[in-house]
Amino acid sequence: MKDEQLKNIWNMISDETAAPDGLHLSQEQAISSRSGSVQNKIRNMLQNDLILKAVSGIAFLTDLLFYHQNPQVIYVCIGGILFLTLMTTIQWKTLAGLNQVSDPGLPTREVLSNLLVYLKRKSNLFELTIASSQILIFVPGLLVYYYLVYGQVKPMTGLSFAVYTILILIGTITSYIRIQSQLKFHIKYIHVCLSDLNDNALNFAFNTIETQRKQDNLTRLLVGLLLIFGFVALLAVMKSIM
Amino acid sequence: MKCDKLIFDKVLENHRGIIRKVSMLYTNNREDQEDLFQDICFQICKSYRTFRDESQFSTWLYRVALNTAISQVRKNTRKTPAETFYENIHYATAGTEDSEDQVQQLFRAISLLNRIDKALILLWLEEKSYDEIAEILGISKSNVSVKLVRIKKVLSETINGQKQ
């Protein structure tokens, strides 16, 4: 095939036609598709963690079944289920809130601005609720393991108890840091998108964040205290039965 | 670096065809094509301030578009076979059904090339001189010449093979 023939075939492709609909885009539409991918990633992160929490719930119920004659394990399981319910409720509401602020019917800059405010306000809740899954999987999982292997809760020495506590803490803190860095990345990305839109959306978002931050401080403090109290209480009960 | 709305619209208005052709060559399905098209537009828009007058605008534009496409194609995870895409996509051509078949055969043949060879043949088909191709791809003029001879031979053989 000659060079000219190849070029003639190439020139048959019209520049203006055959472009998929999505290629006739405006700057705002392009940014919108990017912000959509950020929303989906955060949504998937929450949904996947909810699945993990559902598994934890099943494990706690299984433990209740296995250890129905051991009142102390029942207390641990009930405490765990209550803690799980609290975390799942918070996470479910966070997910619902995320869907609300990123309503596809809203203009792109409004969605981005809302999303930025929401993530800045709720980032601590995201991190805490997702990190809590570590302990919520570890404790019932360990109880199931003990039942299947030993048929009962194995008595623990001080050393093994310390090792388990350290493992739980490492898992929880690592998970917390991982989620924190992911959220920071998403927040930075939204900043770039908003800045690309060249309007006052970013300033508006900053002002809103500042106002909301003050209101949220008390809530954060309460949730943090609740989590610490729950964790210490769970450890204390576990220590008393093992 | 910001993407100015005016620049973005200007890029789209004046260079849609080039960007579309690059995104078609480096993707296997419509979703990836749209993503790559958007990425190239954004990259051009964002890098606009770095454009210096010593090179032609079209040379600079091809360089940005091809660099974006080549780096994006590494990350491409969708597994739609190239064949499916090229069979199904409707290329609006100025001619008959026969000419549409020829375009599909050409695209199918180009899809088998590696990403650097794709860039080379695209620039050659777009009537760029060897000097410009060498400047855009950062290789020597003699290297362009040697590679093009080989690529054109491969393309001809593939297209003739498809006809038989």
Interface residues (C-beta under 8 A of the other chain):
Chain A: M1 D3 L6 K7 I9 W10 M12 I13 S14 D15 E16 T17 A18 A19 P20 G22 L23 L25 S26 Q27 A30 S33 R34 S195 D196 N198
Chain B: K2 C3 D4 K5 F8 D9 L12 R16 G17 I18 R20 K21 R30 Q33 E34 D35 F37 Q38 C41 F42 C45 I89 H90 Y91 A92 T93 A94 G95 S99 E100 Q102 V103 Q105 L106 L125 E126 E127 K152 L155 S156 I159 N160
